[in-house]
């Protein structure tokens, strides 16, 4: 695949691969919000990650058992953070939080990744990183205030927004923990093995599952469940990893700014959501903060291999959830 770098046709295909991964990623909160209206979060999570784990197993088995044993603790921690830590709260939270608002909150993840890189990996955080993180957090605060006041106070909505924000934090921690596994084994294999490992604890949700709910699912709901399992968790990871390999993390990362816009458009068009102006203003602040954070880290990403910085490692593995 090395020959693909610099090939205009390969680069164009890589751009489409990245755009497709971004579109899938942006529509994931919309699809989840749609399904949890008729399906319990526990059943959705068990179905989604059972299917996804079977599909990702061939990627995970590319790693030798000796490498898996050597990094077993880190793989398990990353898996718990990325699968259970991220997907459980975001799936439960989307019962009460609008998907468009959730997508804008999740857009703060790149700034959170920089912050967690400083907290966990002791990476230096450039000045723009601090400023960008502060701006992103102010955007989350404004967005949350607008979401809570637009349709009157709601305790469930408070819980939903808090769970989505917690999920963003868990995913940022996962991205940092994924770095050494990615560096040793490649982004696709690292994402696959941590996803499979992280899906195992979801078996604890089986006693809470009500199989009779499956009888009430229509064809469109089954289609969405399949797309979440295969598309969001598997296909997006393959497309994104290929795109980043050909284009490089520095050139691929700006496409991530489209993710919240896709969520916003999808929630508005498909679910009839109407975000308040303060929600949109908060989302704009989040994106501005992420842009400032990215400005501070762009030089480090472009001057390193895609697995040498936490930001780049996160970019490679990002859509596989």
Phi, psi and omega per residue, in radians:
X1 nan -0.213 -3.116
X2 -1.027 -0.564 -3.120
X3 -1.191 -0.228 -3.123
X4 -1.290 -0.437 -3.131
X5 -1.226 2.207 -3.100
X6 1.623 -0.221 3.094
X7 -1.429 2.071 -3.075
X8 -1.009 -0.697 -3.137
X9 -1.148 -0.783 3.132
X10 -1.117 -0.671 3.130
X11 -1.168 -0.666 3.110
X12 -1.153 -0.731 3.095
X13 -1.130 -0.658 3.114
X14 -1.127 -0.679 3.106
X15 -1.083 -0.731 3.104
X16 -1.170 -0.625 3.097
X17 -1.103 -0.770 3.130
X18 -1.135 -0.769 3.118
X19 -1.072 -0.701 3.121
X20 -1.136 -0.738 3.109
X21 -1.094 -0.711 3.128
X22 -1.135 -0.727 3.124
X23 -1.096 -0.763 3.120
X24 -1.095 -0.787 -3.124
X25 -1.083 -0.734 -3.123
X26 -1.180 -0.545 -3.127
X27 -1.489 -0.146 -3.108
X28 -1.056 -0.824 3.085
X29 -1.072 -0.602 3.134
X30 -1.146 -0.814 3.141
X31 -1.124 -0.711 -3.139
X32 -1.126 -0.789 3.112
X33 -1.025 -0.696 3.135
X34 -1.127 -0.774 -3.038
X35 -1.289 -0.698 -3.075
X36 -1.231 -0.074 3.023
X37 -1.260 -0.402 -3.117
X38 -2.186 -0.178 -3.066
X39 -2.236 2.427 3.139
X40 -1.182 2.572 3.097
X41 -0.966 -0.655 -3.118
X42 -1.081 -0.820 -3.126
X43 -1.162 -0.714 3.104
X44 -1.055 -0.797 -3.120
X45 -1.119 -0.743 3.140
X46 -1.121 -0.805 3.125
X47 -1.094 -0.862 -3.039
X48 -1.080 -0.831 -3.023
X49 -1.504 -0.276 2.957
X50 -1.176 -0.821 3.122
X51 -1.142 -0.817 -3.080
X52 -1.119 -0.688 -3.129
X53 -1.104 -0.698 3.103
X54 -1.122 -0.643 3.137
X55 -1.289 -0.559 -3.108
X56 -1.512 -0.227 -3.076
X57 -0.972 -0.739 3.107
X58 -1.042 -0.628 3.086
X59 -1.176 -0.728 -3.117
X60 -1.148 -0.620 -3.090
X61 -1.302 -0.072 3.021
X62 -1.184 -0.362 3.102
X63 -1.428 2.392 3.086
X64 -1.232 2.685 3.131
X65 -1.080 -0.558 -3.139
X66 -1.137 -0.678 3.114
X67 -1.224 -0.683 3.115
X68 -1.105 -0.764 3.124
X69 -1.119 -0.686 -3.099
X70 -1.140 -0.553 -3.101
X71 -2.024 0.410 -3.017
X72 -1.016 -0.762 -3.095
X73 -1.139 -0.760 -3.133
X74 -1.176 -0.687 3.108
X75 -1.075 -0.762 -3.122
X76 -1.148 -0.771 -3.140
X77 -1.096 -0.810 3.132
X78 -1.087 -0.720 3.133
X79 -1.103 -0.747 3.120
X80 -1.099 -0.724 -3.141
X81 -1.196 -0.756 -3.026
X82 -1.386 -0.591 -3.102
X83 -1.684 -1.158 -3.128
X84 -1.212 -0.811 -3.077
X85 -1.097 -0.675 3.141
X86 -1.526 -0.953 -2.922
X87 -1.284 -0.581 3.124
X88 -1.127 -0.945 -3.139
X89 -1.137 -0.644 -3.096
X90 -1.237 -0.614 3.122
X91 -1.213 -0.764 3.095
X92 -1.157 -0.761 -3.102
X93 -1.087 -0.563 -3.115
X94 -1.286 -0.066 2.956
X95 -1.158 -0.509 -3.007
X96 -2.122 -0.372 -3.137
X97 -1.687 2.338 3.073
X98 -1.038 2.493 -3.086
X99 -1.123 -0.607 3.129
X100 -1.133 -0.733 3.106
X101 -1.167 -0.735 3.121
X102 -1.068 -0.733 3.122
X103 -1.065 -0.654 3.117
X104 -1.222 -0.662 3.090
X105 -1.123 -0.761 -3.126
X106 -1.145 -0.326 3.088
X107 -1.159 -0.237 3.123
X108 -1.385 -0.052 -3.057
X109 -1.000 -0.757 3.128
X110 -1.009 -0.684 3.091
X111 -1.170 -0.669 3.106
X112 -1.164 -0.610 3.106
X113 -1.079 -0.748 3.084
X114 -1.064 -0.746 -3.133
X115 -1.133 -0.764 3.133
X116 -1.228 -0.500 3.039
X117 -1.080 -0.655 3.098
X118 -1.265 -0.723 -3.083
X119 -1.276 -0.750 -3.012
X120 -1.650 -0.896 -3.047
X121 -1.618 -0.020 3.135
X122 1.019 0.563 3.035
X123 -1.311 2.559 3.089
X124 -1.230 2.426 3.131
X125 -1.871 2.014 -3.106
X126 -1.140 2.797 -3.138
X127 -0.919 -0.745 3.120
X128 -1.083 -0.524 3.115
X129 -1.125 -0.773 3.105
X130 -1.104 -0.797 -3.122
X131 -1.113 -0.803 -3.127
X132 -1.088 -0.698 3.113
X133 -1.111 -0.754 3.121
X134 -1.100 -0.729 3.123
X135 -1.133 -0.731 3.126
X136 -1.075 -0.771 3.134
X137 -1.123 -0.638 3.081
X138 -1.150 -0.602 3.075
X139 -1.153 -0.707 3.083
X140 -1.076 -0.733 3.135
X141 -1.102 -0.804 3.138
X142 -1.125 -0.768 -3.140
X143 -1.061 -0.792 -3.119
X144 -1.118 -0.724 3.107
X145 -1.066 -0.769 3.124
X146 -1.134 -0.698 -3.132
X147 -1.173 -0.580 -3.087
X148 -1.394 -0.453 -3.062
X149 -1.753 -0.233 -3.039
X150 -1.148 -0.695 -3.118
X151 -2.054 0.439 -3.111
X152 1.558 2.757 -3.110
X153 -1.135 2.502 3.138
X154 -2.579 2.087 3.119
X155 -1.097 -0.684 3.130
X156 -1.122 -0.664 -3.135
X157 -1.172 -0.638 3.066
X158 -1.038 -0.819 3.139
X159 -1.105 -0.746 -3.132
X160 -1.065 -0.813 3.128
X161 -1.140 -0.690 3.119
X162 -1.111 -0.691 3.129
X163 -1.165 -0.699 3.121
X164 -1.133 -0.731 3.113
X165 -1.142 -0.698 3.084
X166 -1.081 -0.691 3.114
X167 -1.067 -0.717 3.103
X168 -1.055 -0.695 3.102
X169 -1.149 -0.730 3.109
X170 -1.092 -0.703 -3.130
X171 -1.195 -0.598 3.078
X172 -1.097 -0.755 3.103
X173 -1.120 -0.695 3.086
X174 -1.035 -0.758 -3.103
X175 -1.060 -0.661 3.132
X176 -1.250 -0.743 -3.139
X177 -1.182 -0.471 -3.137
X178 -1.233 -0.373 -3.001
X179 -0.936 -0.946 -3.115
X180 -1.155 -0.559 3.103
X181 -1.195 -0.712 3.109
X182 -1.123 -0.730 -3.101
X183 -1.137 -0.595 -3.093
X184 -1.464 -0.538 -2.934
X185 -2.206 -0.089 -3.060
X186 1.633 2.614 -3.005
X187 -1.153 -0.742 -3.075
X188 -1.137 -0.835 3.142
X189 -1.139 -0.686 3.141
X190 -1.138 -0.760 3.117
X191 -1.127 -0.708 -3.131
X192 -1.119 -0.849 -3.066
X193 -1.197 -0.616 3.105
X194 -1.263 -0.579 3.093
X195 -1.167 -0.777 3.118
X196 -1.097 -0.779 3.134
X197 -1.126 -0.714 -3.114
X198 -1.251 -0.381 -3.138
X199 -1.343 -0.416 -3.086
X200 -1.013 -0.785 3.122
X201 -1.091 -0.319 3.114
X202 -1.167 -0.260 3.057
X203 -1.083 -0.387 3.090
X204 -1.144 -0.314 3.126
X205 -1.419 -0.202 -3.068
X206 -0.967 -0.754 3.121
X207 -1.050 -0.405 3.141
X208 -1.532 -0.052 -3.083
X209 -1.415 2.407 3.049
X210 -1.941 1.697 -3.077
X211 -1.039 -0.418 -3.127
X212 -1.094 -0.339 3.100
X213 -1.104 -0.471 -3.125
X214 -1.112 -0.492 -3.120
X215 -1.201 -0.379 -3.077
X216 -1.712 0.032 3.134
X217 -1.396 2.292 3.050
X218 -1.521 3.115 -3.060
X219 -1.077 -0.670 -3.116
X220 -1.169 -0.652 3.118
X221 -1.154 -0.744 3.086
X222 -1.076 -0.688 3.119
X223 -1.091 -0.757 -3.137
X224 -1.140 -0.713 3.098
X225 -1.052 -0.778 3.114
X226 -1.100 -0.693 3.126
X227 -1.171 -0.649 3.089
X228 -1.112 -0.765 -3.100
X229 -1.217 -0.911 -3.058
X230 -1.464 -0.771 -3.050
X231 -1.312 -1.033 -3.052
X232 -1.187 -0.692 -3.005
X233 -1.568 -0.481 -3.032
X234 -2.029 -1.060 -3.033
X235 -1.065 -0.745 -3.140
X236 -1.082 -0.666 3.121
X237 -1.110 -0.773 -3.139
X238 -1.117 -0.803 -3.130
X239 -1.104 -0.779 -3.105
X240 -1.163 -0.767 -3.137
X241 -1.065 -0.709 3.100
X242 -1.136 -0.782 -3.127
X243 -1.088 -0.755 3.136
X244 -1.158 -0.643 3.126
X245 -1.072 -0.765 -3.085
X246 -1.365 -0.763 -3.027
X247 -1.553 -0.489 -3.003
X248 1.599 2.610 -3.071
X249 -1.103 -0.658 -3.075
X250 -1.120 -0.658 -3.136
X251 -1.430 -0.486 -3.111
X252 -1.421 -0.538 -2.993
X253 -1.064 -0.611 3.128
X254 -1.046 -0.426 3.106
X255 -1.077 -0.412 -3.117
X256 -1.127 -0.360 3.101
X257 -1.159 -0.298 3.125
X258 -1.393 -0.339 -3.049
X259 -1.008 -0.932 -3.135
X260 -1.135 -0.507 3.106
X261 -1.184 -0.655 3.071
X262 -1.142 -0.743 3.106
X263 -1.073 -0.742 3.140
X264 -1.106 -0.818 -3.139
X265 -1.157 -0.736 -3.128
X266 -1.120 -0.762 3.119
X267 -1.114 -0.662 -3.128
X268 -1.249 -0.819 -3.045
X269 -1.370 -0.765 -3.007
X270 -1.553 -0.550 -3.074
X271 -1.968 -0.040 3.110
X272 1.235 0.460 3.118
X273 -1.383 2.590 -3.141
X274 -2.337 1.524 -3.117
X275 -1.068 2.463 3.101
X276 -1.221 2.746 3.115
X277 -0.962 -0.640 3.124
X278 -1.167 -0.552 3.077
X279 -1.149 -0.774 3.117
X280 -1.133 -0.688 3.110
X281 -1.129 -0.713 3.085
X282 -1.102 -0.711 3.088
X283 -1.082 -0.686 3.105
X284 -1.107 -0.694 3.092
X285 -1.123 -0.711 3.107
X286 -1.036 -0.834 -3.140
X287 -1.127 -0.648 3.091
X288 -1.115 -0.726 3.115
X289 -1.122 -0.721 3.106
X290 -1.114 -0.689 3.117
X291 -1.093 -0.731 3.092
X292 -1.116 -0.746 3.120
X293 -1.088 -0.740 -3.129
X294 -1.142 -0.606 3.120
X295 -1.067 -0.654 -3.132
X296 -1.281 -0.433 -3.070
X297 -1.840 -0.127 -3.046
X298 -1.039 -0.732 -3.106
X299 -1.116 -0.661 3.132
X300 -1.162 -0.671 -3.137
X301 -1.204 -0.800 -3.061
X302 -1.207 -0.416 -3.125
X303 -1.648 0.026 -3.125
X304 -2.155 2.934 2.986
X305 -1.247 2.808 -3.037
X306 -1.166 -0.166 3.118
X307 -1.879 0.107 -3.007
X308 -1.658 -0.130 3.085
X309 -2.236 2.623 3.120
X310 -1.083 -0.588 3.129
X311 -1.101 -0.786 -3.111
X312 -1.192 -0.716 3.089
X313 -1.025 -0.734 -3.138
X314 -1.141 -0.678 -3.135
X315 -1.102 -0.675 -3.113
X316 -1.175 -0.683 -3.045
X317 -1.677 -0.064 -2.891
X318 -0.948 -0.904 -2.981
X319 -1.337 -0.076 -3.061
X320 -1.399 1.251 3.123
X321 -2.656 nan nan
